[in-house]
């Protein structure tokens, strides 16, 4: 890609052939303000042009919502965009995707407003349960019982002063019993602003494969502001950090281990801005696809 040179050590991944990639897009009409043929198709077209990837594009209104067993089985990486129709994807679909991620058969890339996407929420809940059992292992014969509490309203942003979720409230009882009340993550943040102003980012882990060829600092001319804290389990790696001149900041690129698989969340976006026509976001997604595909299976 012009302006973003390939780096040493990338040739092995670049030569990978027939890596199945499924780009899933809600395909809402407002995307037409920035994309002639939907946002997901723009990403899929870019990935397809890079070589070594067998890329397909699917949407919410396709048969079986574009997420048939055959489509998922043929994919090593699933790239997901959603915004206003998260509720239309049932929990059973999220579980089918999560099962593949946990087994190491599929990796997931979640973009921007898909922080409330059904498979992302399922993955964050799963990671929270894993973290809870690591934090409270029941050493020395102690018995530990967990109560996992769903958010009262899954699709309502938290208040700025709300307790950050997931949260853990242990209570000890006689006889060596500990009960832990775990509030599952809301998977959102207290503030956002879709004013189309620039964002400014730093690459925190320049040696990470997802950051290959990405500048130490970069800006995007238009991007929706998201402000911390994002209510999710602590990520294993934070690759990018985003900031705005008005003082907000956000962990712009994060990786979690989910069972035997991995998940990468990438913040830049809003469907009315041409984010995924720009070299840096597209390079990040390509890097993530190739790295996750190499790590899975």
N, C-alpha and C positions, 0 to 999 in steps of 0.2 A: 504494500500500500504506500502511496506517495507520502514522503515525509516521515514514515515510521519504518526504519530499516529492520530487516530480520536480524536476529541475534544468533551467535554461536550456541550450540547445544539444543537448538530448536529443530535441526534437520530431521531427527528421528521422528518427532511428532508430525512434522510437515509431510513425511513420506507415508504416514498411515493411510491405508486405503479402505474404502468402503466402511468407514465409521458412521453408523447410523445416528442421525441427528433429527429430532422432531421439534420444529418451532411451532408452538401453540399460541394462538392469538385470539383474544375475545372479539376482535374485529368490529369495533364500534364505529358508527358513521363519522364521528368527529375526527377520526384519524385522517380523513380526506383533506383536512386543512393542511397537512404536512406530508401525506403519503398518497400517491396516486392509486396504489393497489394494496393498501393496508400496511401497517407497521410490521407485522410479523413476516409478510412476504418480502419486505425490504431487507430484513435481517436474513431470511432464508436465501434470498438471491445473492447477497454478499457472501455468505458462507459457501454456497454452491460454487461460486466463482473462484474460490481459493484452492480448490482441488483436495483430493483425499478424503472428502466427506460426502456421504450419501444423505442429502438433506431433503426433508419433506416438510411441507407447511400444512397446518390444520387449524380449524377454527371451531368456535363454540356451536355454530349452527350446522356443522357437518354431521353426517350420520354418527351416532354414538358420541357426539361432541368431539369428534376427531381423535378419540382416545380409546380405540378398540384394543383388544388384547394383542392382536397382530401388530398394530402400529407401535405399541409400547415394547413388545418383544423384539421388534426390529431396531430399536433405538438404544444407543449407549448413553445419549445425553438428551434431555428434554429442556428446551428453553421456553419460558412461560411469561406471557404478558396478559394481565387482566387489570380491570379498573372498577367498572360499575356493575358487573354482573357476576361477582364472586358467588353470590347465593345460588346461582343457577348450576353450579358444579357441585354435585352431591357429595357428602362425606365418603360414601362408598368408593367414588372415583379417586378421591384423595388417598384413601387407604390402599387402593390398588397400586398407585404410584409410590406411596411410602413403602409398601412391602418390597418393591423392586429396589428402591434406594437402600433400605436396610440390608437387603441381601447382597448388595454390591453389584447388582445387575444394571443399574441405571443411576446416572447423576442428574442433578437438577440445577438449572440456572433460573433465578427468579429476578425479574426486572421491575424496578421502580414501584408502581402502585400495586404490584402483585404481592405486596407484603401481607395482604389479606386473602390471597389466593388459597383455595381449599388445600392443595398439596403442601404449600408453605406452612400453613397453620398446623396441618397434621405432622409435618416434620419438626416444627418447633415444639409441639406438645410431646412428641416422642423424645426429643433431646432433653426436654425438661424432666421427664420421668427417669431417663438415664442419669442425668445429673443428680437428681434427688437421691437415687440409690447409691451413687458414689459418695455424696456428702454425708449420708446417714447409713453406713454399711452394717450397723448392728454388731460392733465389735464386742468381744468378751461375753458372748452369750446374750447380749441385749436383743430384745425383740423390737422390731420397728414396723409400725403400721402407717401406711400413707393414705391420705385423703386428697384426691386431686380435684380442684374446684375450677370449673369453667368460668370464664368472664361472664358477668351478668348480661352484657350486650356485646357480642363478638365484634360488631361493626360500628362501635362507637369509640372515638379517640379518647385517650386518657386525659385527665386534667393535668396541668403543668406540675401541680404539687402532689399528684397521686403516688402511692407506693409503686415503685417500678416492679413490674412482673417479668418473669416468674419470681415469686417470693416464697420463702420457706418459714413456717412457724412451728418449731418443735416444742412438744410438752412431754416431760418425763413423769411417769407414774410409778407407784410402788410395784415391786416384783420384776424390775428390769424391763419395763415396757416404755417405749417412746412412740408417741403419735405425732406425725408430721403433717400439717395442713399445708398443701402446696397450691398456690394460686397460679394457674396456667397463664402463659403470656398472652397479652392482648394483641401483640403483633402490630402495634401502631405507635404513634408518637403524638405529642401534644399540639404541635403547630406545623403549618405548611402554608405556602404562598405561591400561587400559580401566576406570577406577574411577568414571567419571561425574562427576568434579569439574569446576568451571568452568574455562574458558580465558579469557584476557584478550588482546585484540588491539589493534594500532595500525595505522592506515591510513598507509602510508609515502608513497604517491603519490596525494594527495587529488584531483588534477586528472585522473587517469586515468579514461577512460570506465567501466571496471569498478568504480571507486570512487564513481560518481555517486550522491549521496544517502546514502552510508555515513558514519557518524560518524567523527571522528578517532580515537576510542577506543570500543571496545565489548567486551562480554563475552557468552559463551554459557553457560547454566546447567549444561549437561552436554556433555562432549566428551572423546574419547579423546586422551590426550597422545602426541604424537610429538616426539622429541628429535633435534636436529641432531648430526652432519652427515647430511643426506640425500645419498646418492651419486648425483648427476645432474650433467650439464653445467651450468656457470654460466648461470642464466637471464638473459634480456635485461632483464627488469623484475621487481622484487619489490614487489608492491602492498600486501600485508599481512604483519605479523609477529605471531606468537602467543607468549604466555608463560604460565607457570604459577607459582604462589607457591612451589613447591618448586625453582625455579631453571631448569627446562628452557625452551627456546625453539625456534621453528620458523618457517621462511619459509612463511607460511600461504597466500599467493597469488602464483603465479609465472607468467610468460609467456615462451615461447620462440618464435623464428622457426624454422620447420621447412621448409626449401626456400622455396616461395612462400606457405606457409600458416603458421598460428599454432596454438599449444597453450597452454591455461590449466589449471594445476593448482590446486585449492582444497582445503585440508586438512580443515576441520571435518567431523566425522562420527562414525561407528560406527552400525551398523544398528539397535541397540537403543535409541538415543536419538532423540528427535523433532526432530533438527536441522533437517530440511527441512519442518517446520511453522512455523519461526520466520521473522520478517520479514527479518532481515539476510542470512542465507545465501541465501534465495530471491531477494532483490533482487540480490545479487552474481551469482548464476547468470543471472538475467534480463539484467542489464547485460552480462555476458560474452557471452551468446548474441547480443544485438543488435549489440554492437561487432564481434565476430568475423564475424558475417554480413555486416556492412557492409564489412569489410576483405577478405573473400574474394571469389572469382569474378572 
